[in-house]
Amino acid sequence: MVEALADSRQRMKFLLCDYIVMPDHWHALICPRSPLTISRAVQSGKWHAARLLNRKRGRAGELWQHQFWDRFLRHEKELAERLDYMHHNPVRRGLAKWPEDWRWSSYNNFSLEKQRVAAGPVQIDYVRAPG
C-alpha cells in the first residue's frame, strides 16, 4: 500500500502530508492540486494498490470499499488532532506500544532525529494549516 501511495503521489502530483497503513485499512492526509480532486487522488491510490497487492497475492478483484471518508482541515488544531488520531491508531489496536514503533506510518517523519526520518518508507510533504 505504501508503494502504491508513493507511486500515485508521483503520477497524480498531490501532496502527501501524512499516512498510516493498518492491516485492514489506511489513512492519508493528502492535498490535491487543481484540477485534481480528492476523489480522483484516492481512487488512483486504491486502484494502484489493488493491482499491486492482487498481483503479489496471486488474486484478482476488488480490494477496497467503494466509499471513503474525507475531512477538511481548517486550522492547525484540526491538523494536530488528525495527525494524533492517525499516528495512535496502531497503539489503540494493540499493534505497537508507541506510534514510532509502527513502520507503516509517517509518524517518524515528524521526528527531530534525522535517522528516524530517514528510516520511514515514504517521505512526506510538509505543509502548514491556516492559523
N, C-alpha and C positions, 0 to 999 in steps of 0.2 A: 504494500500500500504506500509506503514511504517513497519507494522508487517511482510509482505511478504519479503520486502527488508532485514530486520534483519534475518529472517529465511533462506533466500537464502545465505546470507553472511556467516552464521554459517555452512550451509551444504557444500557450494562450497569453503569456505576458501579464499575469496577475501577480500581485504582491502576496507572498505567503508570510504572514506575521506570527503565526503560532500553529502548532499541530500536535495531536496526540493520537496514536493508533492503539486501540484496545483489541482484545481478541474477537469481539463481536460488533464493534462499531468504531467510528473515528470522528474526531472533531478537527476543524481547521478554521483559523481566522484568516480570511482572505480579503483582499481589496482589489476588485477588478478595475481595470482601466477602460474607460469608454472607448468603443461601444460595447465591450464585453459586459455581460450581466453575471450576477452571482449564479443564477440558474445554469447558465452555459458553462461557467467555470467548474461548478460542482459536477455537472453532467459529464464533462470531459474527464475529470479525475476519477469518477466512479466507473466510467466506461473503460478507461485505460487500465485501471486496477483490476477490473473483472477479467479483461483479456489476459493480463499477466498472471493473475492468480489461477485462472482456469487452465491456462497453458501449463503452469508449473504443477498443478494437481491432476492433470490429465482429464479435466472435466469440461463441460460446456454449460451454457445457460446463464440465467440471471443470478446475480450475487447479492445485490443491494436492494433495499426497499426503494420504491419509486419516488417517494417524497423525501424531503429533507427539511430541517428547521433552520431558519436564518433569523438573525437578530441584528438590528442596527445598534452600533455603539456610538453614543452621542458625546461622551466625555471620558476623561481619564479614569474616573471612579468606576464606570461600567467596564472599561477595558481591564482594569486591575481585577475586578470581580470575576470577569470571564476567564482571564488567564489563571487565576487562583482555582476556579472551578475545574477547568480543563486539566491543569497540572496535578491536582489532587485526586483525579479520577482513579488512577491505578492504586492509590493508597486506600481510598474508600472501598475499593473492590477486593482488597487484600492481595494485590499482585506485587506490591512493593511496599517497603517500610517508609521510604521517603520519596518525594517526587523526583529527586535527582537520580534515584536508582532505576527508574523506568527508562530504558534505552529508546523506546519508540515515541519520543516526546521532544518538543523543543525547549523543555524546561532549562536544560543546561546552556542554551543559547543566551540566557539572561544572567549567567554566572559572571562574576568578576575574575574568575580563574580561567586563563586562556586555554589551558589543557582541557577543561571541561567543555568549553565552547567548541573546540576543535574535534572533540570526540562524538558530537552529535551526527546522526546520519544525514541530515539536511540543514544547511544554514538558512536562517530566516531573514526576512526583510524587516528592518526596524523602522517603526513609524511612531508618531505621536498623535494621540487623540486630541480633539479640540478641548481646550481648557474648560 
